[in-house]
Amino acid sequence: STPVVLIDDNNTYLSANSSALKILGSKHQDLNEKRVWDVFLCENAHLECGCGHTVRCGGCQMLNLINDTYEGKNTFDHVPVTLIEKQGDTRQKLNLELTTEKVNNLVLLRIDSHE
């Protein structure tokens, strides 16, 4: 099935299907109530202010997609997004194609492709 992550208005992870959990390399209970940037291991999540709150975050493609969708400005279909993941001292590029949709008071983030 298509990987899907459900995000609330605070950019907090609520749930994901098994396909998304496999991509994220995590179990649901390990991600519960984490900000979506921590879920995707954004390199800025480790900074003092945390991901979503640094000077660098204003240009974050994923943050802008989610916020614009939540605010009702737009929905997005198969948008290419590049994130830099950080695990320990290792950084790695994560190329995604994302689709967003607002459902009630939540954002449905679909991972159309990843590499």
C-alpha positions in Angstrom: 0.0 0.0 0.0 1.0 3.6 -0.4 2.9 5.0 2.6 0.9 7.6 4.5 1.6 9.7 7.6 -1.0 11.6 9.5 0.0 14.9 11.0 -1.8 17.4 13.3 -1.9 21.2 13.4 1.3 21.3 15.5 3.2 19.3 12.9 3.1 16.3 15.3 3.1 12.7 14.1 -0.2 11.0 14.9 -0.1 7.8 12.9 1.3 6.0 9.9 0.5 2.9 8.0 2.9 -0.1 7.9 4.3 1.0 4.5 5.3 4.4 5.9 6.7 2.8 9.1 8.9 0.6 7.0 10.4 3.6 5.1 10.9 5.5 8.4 12.5 2.5 9.9 10.5 2.9 13.1 7.6 1.4 15.1 4.5 3.5 15.8 5.1 3.7 19.5 8.7 5.0 18.9 7.2 7.9 16.8 4.1 8.7 18.9 3.8 12.5 19.6 7.1 13.4 17.9 7.2 16.3 15.6 7.2 15.2 11.9 10.8 16.5 11.5 12.0 14.2 14.2 10.2 11.3 12.5 12.0 12.0 9.2 15.3 12.6 11.1 15.8 16.1 9.7 19.3 17.4 10.3 17.9 20.5 12.0 15.8 18.5 14.6 19.0 18.1 16.6 19.6 21.9 16.9 18.8 23.7 20.2 15.6 25.3 18.9 14.5 22.0 17.2 13.4 21.4 13.7 10.7 23.8 12.6 12.0 26.6 14.8 15.4 27.5 13.3 16.4 30.1 10.7 16.9 27.2 8.2 13.4 26.0 8.5 11.8 28.8 6.6 13.0 27.3 3.3 12.1 23.7 4.2 10.0 22.2 1.4 8.3 19.7 3.7 7.4 22.3 6.3 5.9 24.6 3.7 3.9 21.8 2.1 2.4 20.7 5.4 1.7 24.2 6.6 0.2 25.4 3.3 -2.0 22.3 3.2 -3.1 22.7 6.9 -3.9 26.4 6.4 -6.1 25.5 3.4 -3.9 27.4 0.9 -3.3 24.4 -1.3 -3.0 20.7 -1.6 0.0 19.2 -3.4 0.5 16.3 -5.7 3.8 14.4 -6.3 6.0 17.3 -5.2 9.7 16.5 -5.2 11.3 17.3 -1.7 14.8 16.7 -0.6 15.6 16.4 3.1 19.0 15.9 4.8 18.7 13.1 7.4 21.1 13.0 10.3 21.7 9.9 12.4 24.7 10.4 14.8 27.4 12.0 12.7 26.1 10.6 9.4 24.2 12.8 7.0 22.3 11.4 4.1 20.1 13.0 1.4 16.5 11.7 1.3 14.7 12.4 -2.0 10.9 12.1 -1.7 7.8 12.8 -3.8 5.0 13.9 -1.5 1.3 14.5 -1.8 -0.7 16.3 0.8 -4.4 16.6 1.6 -6.2 18.2 4.5 -8.7 15.9 6.2 -10.8 17.5 8.9 -8.2 19.2 11.1 -5.3 17.0 10.0 -2.8 16.7 7.1 -2.5 13.4 5.3 1.1 13.2 4.0 1.5 10.5 1.3 5.0 9.4 0.3 4.7 8.7 -3.4 8.3 7.8 -3.9 11.6 7.8 -1.9 15.2 7.1 -2.4 
